[in-house]
Amino acid sequence: MRPPSCCAATAKAASFTFRAPHKALALARLPGEDGGMTRPSPHAPPDRDRLDQMLVRLGLYDSRSRARDAIARGAVQVDGKSVTKPGAAVSVSATFSLSDPARDYVSRAALKLKAGLDAFGFDPAGRIGLDIGASTGGFTQVLLEAGASEVIAVDVGHDQLHPNLAADPRVSNLEALNARDLSRAHLDGRAVEAIVSDVSFISLKLALPPALDLAADGAFAVLLVKPQFEAGRAAIGKGGLLKDPAQGPVIADDLANWLDAQSGWQAVGPVASPIEGSDGNHEFLIGGVKS
């Protein structure tokens, strides 16, 4: 049960155009990423400012990191032209056009899971989901949007889940929990029917066995493969990039074979993620069904 072998699913986004009001821009004061104020760049002329700062100041993105990511992905046009440098100095009276499917989610990672669900034909509707490595909750948000009845969000960190998701009664936030320590007691009698995973700094082979074992018969899984955390140190170069990008698909195939070897599981894929990781590595998605 291996096809598909490539990812044809792509996320769609509504486009809209926004013109910056000059006076409002000069008066706007929104928190920056460091908790301080976002101010015009001292390196830009008085009537120009950094593109990433302007997008935050105008309320189009809630942080400079989100704005920078959107710009780098080519999702932002300034006066009808694509600009891919976050630090580009642009006019305070410019017109911005956004076409960014990630903007509606708490994390760009949401686009990866959406692509995986589409590629594998999995439907979370009515299922209890388990999100391993939930972080801010991009995967959790996608499951809920697709009709999951409940999501159990697991992360080793603290205070990472977006406040809106943490407050959602359909979400159980199991923070400060290492996925390797997940037990039936943590599920409180709930039958997990959909597993999704986006973990960093640990191999899926170490993080996933408890979750896969606890899943109910008929459950499905969508697992994000980050090759840099599966390869040995010798295979990683500057900036965390694989020295040989051709090893990425090899690593993904190896993990699909590993999933096939887990009791009751049959792998589907792998497929390519529609967007790269934040470090520039090509990522992959593996599906699975438990019988």
N, C-alpha and C positions, 0 to 999 in steps of 0.2 A: 504494500500500500504506500507507494512512494511518490507518484506524480502529485502536484505539478513540480516542475524543475526550474521555473522562472516566475518572477512576480509581475503579473500584468496589471495588478490592482494599483490604481492611483487615486489619491485623495483629491476631491473637488472643493473649490472654495469660491464663495461669492466675492466679487470685486466691488470696491467702492472708491470714490475719489473724495479727498478732503483738502480744502484750501485753508492755509494757516492765516487767521486774522492777525494782522500786524500788532495792533494794540493789545489784544488779549495775550498774545505770545509774550510781549514784553512784561506783562504783569503776572503771568502764570508762575506759580512756585509749587513744584511737586517734589516729594522725597526722591532722592537718588538711591542707588543700590547700597551705598554705605550709610544710609540713614540720614545723610545731610541733604543739602538742597542741590538740585540740578541747575547749574548756572551756565550761561553762554561760555563757550571755550575761549580762553584768552588768546588763542592763536587764530581765531576767525575775525574777520572785519566786523564792525558794529552791526551791519545789516545782514550778517550771515552767521550760521552756527553749525555745529556738528550735527549730522543727520540723526545719529542715534539719540542724542540729547533732545532734539526737537520732537521726535516721535514720542518720547516719554512725556515731555512737557505738555504736549497736546493731548495726552491721554490715549494715544493710539496703542501704546504698549505700557505695561505696568512696571517694567524694569529695563535697564539698558542692555542686560544680557539677552532678554527676549527680542529687543529691537535689533541688536547686533546680529543675532541668528537669522532673523527675517531678512535683513539687508543682505547678508552673505548668501542666502538662498535665492536671491533675486526676486523676492516677493514685494519689493518696494520700488515704485517709480516716482521720480521727481520731475515735474513738468513734462511728463510723457516719456521720460528716458529712464531705463533701468540703472540704478546705482548700487554697486555691491561692496562699497567701502564704507563701514560704519562711521569713520572719522571724516568723511567728505564734508566740506563746508558748503552749505546750501543757503539760498535766500530765505529770509524769514517770511517772505510773501509767496513762497513756492506752493504749488499744488501737488499733493501726494496721492498716489493711487496704490492701494494695497490689494494684493491677491494672495492671501496667506491662509491656507486651511488650518494651520496650527494655532491661529489667533484665538479661536474659540475654545481652546483647551488649556489646562493648567501646565501642560508640558508638550513640547514638540514630539515627544516619544509616542503620544497618542496616535500620530499618523502611522507609526510602525505597526501597532496592533491592529488598527483599522485595515491596513493592507493585508496583514496576516489572516484576519477573519474572512476577508473577501476572497483571498487566494485559496484558502482551504475549505471555504464554504461552511464555516462554523457559525452557529446562531446561539448567542448567550441568553436569549429571551427565556425568562422563567427559571433560569439556573442560578445556583449559588456559586459565586466565583471566588477564587483564591488568587490574590495578587502577590507574588513573591518579589520583593525588592520594590515596593510600592513607591517610595520616595514621595514626590509631590502629588502623585496620584493620576498621572496621565492614562495609564492602563485601566485603573479603577473607573475613571470617568467614562472611558469608552464602553466598558462593560455595562455600566448603569444606563448610558445613553442607548445601548442596544437592547435594554429590557431585562438585564439580570435582576433577580429578585433581591439579591444581597451580595455584598462583596466583603470578604475578609482580607484586609490589607496588612501585609507583614513587611516590616523593615527593621533592620538592626539599628537604625538611627532614631533620634528623638525629634519631635516637633517638625517633621518634614512634610506631612500630608497637608495639602491646601486646606485652609480653614473651612471653606464651603463643603468640602468632602468630609472632613472630620466631623462636621455638624450634621451630616446627612444620616438619618436613622437607618438607612439601608447599608451603612458602612460600619464594620467593626474594625477599629484601628488597633492592631497588635504591634505597637512600636517597641523598640528596644528588644526585639526578638530575633535571634539568629535563625535563619531558615533551617539550618541543620538540627536545631533543637525543637522544631515543630512537632507536636504530638496530638493525639486524638483529643486530649483534654482541652487543648486550645480551640478546637472546633466546637466544643460544647454540644455535641450530638448532631451537628449539622453535616450533611452529606455534600462534599465538594464535587461539583459537576463541571467546572470550567477552571482550568489552571492557566494563568498567564505569568510570565516572568521577564524581568528586566533587571539583572543583577550586575554589579561591577566589582572588580577586585577579588573575584572568586569564580571558580569554574562551575558551570551548571552541573557537572558530575558530582560536585560536593554539595551544592545548595539544594538540588531538586529531589533527591531520593525520598525524604520523608513525605513531601507533598504528593509525589507520584504514587507512593504506597497508600496514602490515606484517601486518594481520590476514589469516588464511587465508580462502579461499572457503568460504562456509557459516557464517562466524562471525556472531555477533549482538553487539549493543551496547546497553547501557542507560546513558544519560547524564543526569546531574542538571543541570538548568538553574537557575542562580541569577541572576535578572534583574539584580540590582544590579551584577554583574560583567560584564554584557553591554551595559548601557545606558551612555550617555555621562555624564560628571560632572554635566552640567546637569540630568539626570533624577533625580539622587539628592538626597534631602533629609536631614533630621536623623536621626542614628542609622543611616545607611546604607539607609534605607527609600526605595523608589520614591515619588516625589512623586505619581505617578498610578498606582495599583495596576492600573488597566485595561491598562497597557502590558505587564504580565507575560505574559499570553497571547499578545500580539502578538510579543513577543521570543521566546517559545517556538516559535511558528509559523515565525518567521524562521530559527531554528536548525534546525528540521526541514527547511525548504527547503534550507538550507545542506548538511545531511547528505545529502539527496537528490542534491545536485550533486557529491558526492565519488565518485570512480571506483568503480563496482561496488556502491554502497550504496543501499538503499531505506529510507526513514524510516517509522516507525510512531508514531502519536501526533501531538502530545504528550498527556500525561495530567497531572493535578494530583498533586503529592506529597501523601501522607496527613497529613503534619505540616509546619508552617512551619519556615523556617530559624531559627537561634538569634537573629537580629536582628528576626524578625517578618515578613520578606518571604515571600510565597507563592512556592513553588518548583514546578518541573515536571520531568517525566521524558520523555525521548525514546528510543524504541527504534529499532533499525536492523538490517537483515540484509544481508550481503554475498554477492553471487552472482558 
